[in-house]
Amino acid sequence: MAPATRFLIRVPGKTDIGCNTADEVLDALNQLKSTHGVTVDDLQTGTRDLPREGIEELANDERE
């Protein structure tokens, strides 16, 4: 059984990517060739389709 993750990056036509921190999400998004159609869900809060600005805000909060 796969370990639980906080964030899920849904990439159309590819395998979803699980991340535990907002920084990991940003790193994974930066490694993708294209982010067209990609969505990020916060499984902890149930928030779907997080915008990049929201992810960056969460990453800054995690660092503090």
Contact map, one row per residue, 1 for C-alpha under 8 A:
1110000000000000000000000000000000000000000000000000000000000000
1111000000000000000000000000000000000000000000000000000000000000
1111100000000000000000000000000000000000000000000000000000000000
0111110000000000000000000000000000000000000000000000000000000000
0011111100000000011100000000000000000000001000000000000000000000
0001111100000000011110000000000000000000011100000000000000000000
0000111110000000011111001000000000000001111100000000000000000000
0000111111000001111000000000000000000001111000000000000000000000
0000001111100001111000001000000000000111100000000000000000000000
0000000111110011100000000000000000000111100000000000000000000000
0000000011111111100000000000000000101110000000000000000000000000
0000000001111100000000000000000000001100000000000000000000000000
0000000000111110000000000000000000000000000000000000000000000000
0000000000111111000000000000000000000000000000000000000000000000
0000000001101111100000000000000000000000000000000000000000000000
0000000111100111110000000000000000000000000000000000000000000000
0000000111100011111000000000000000000000000000000000000000000000
0000111110000001111100000000000000000000000000000000000000000000
0000111110000000111111011000000000000000000000000000000000000000
0000111000000000011111010000000000000000000000000000000000000000
0000011000000000001111111000000000000000000000000000000000100100
0000001000000000001111111100000000000000000000000000001101100100
0000000000000000000011111110000000000000000000000000000100100000
0000000000000000001111111111000000000000000000000000000000000000
0000001010000000001011111111100000000000000000000000001000000000
0000000000000000000001111111110000000000000000000000001100000000
0000000000000000000000111111111000000000000000000000000000000000
0000000000000000000000011111111100000000000000000000000000000000
0000000000000000000000001111111100100000000000000000000000000000
0000000000000000000000000111111110000000000000000000000000000000
0000000000000000000000000011111110000000000000000000000000000000
0000000000000000000000000001111111100000000000000000000000000000
0000000000000000000000000000011111100000000000000000000000000000
0000000000000000000000000000000111110000000000000000000000000000
0000000000100000000000000000100111111100000000000000000000000000
0000000000000000000000000000000001111100000000000000000000000000
0000000000110000000000000000000000111110000000000000000000000000
0000000011110000000000000000000000111111000000000000000000000000
0000000011100000000000000000000000001111100000011100000000000000
0000001111000000000000000000000000000111110000011110000000000000
0000001111000000000000000000000000000011111001111100000000000000
0000011100000000000000000000000000000001111111110100000000000000
0000111100000000000000000000000000000000111111100000000000000000
0000011000000000000000000000000000000000011111100000000000000000
0000000000000000000000000000000000000000011111100000000000000000
0000000000000000000000000000000000000000111111110000000000000000
0000000000000000000000000000000000000000111111111100000000000000
0000000000000000000000000000000000000011110001111100000000000000
0000000000000000000000000000000000000011100000111110000000000000
0000000000000000000000000000000000000011110000111111011000000000
0000000000000000000000000000000000000001000000001111111000000000
0000000000000000000000000000000000000000000000000111111100000000
0000000000000000000000000000000000000000000000000011111110000000
0000000000000000000000000000000000000000000000000111111111000000
0000000000000000000001001100000000000000000000000111111111100000
0000000000000000000001100100000000000000000000000001111111110000
0000000000000000000000000000000000000000000000000000111111111000
0000000000000000000001000000000000000000000000000000011111111100
0000000000000000000011100000000000000000000000000000001111111110
0000000000000000000000000000000000000000000000000000000111111111
0000000000000000000000000000000000000000000000000000000011111111
0000000000000000000011000000000000000000000000000000000001111111
0000000000000000000000000000000000000000000000000000000000111111
0000000000000000000000000000000000000000000000000000000000011111
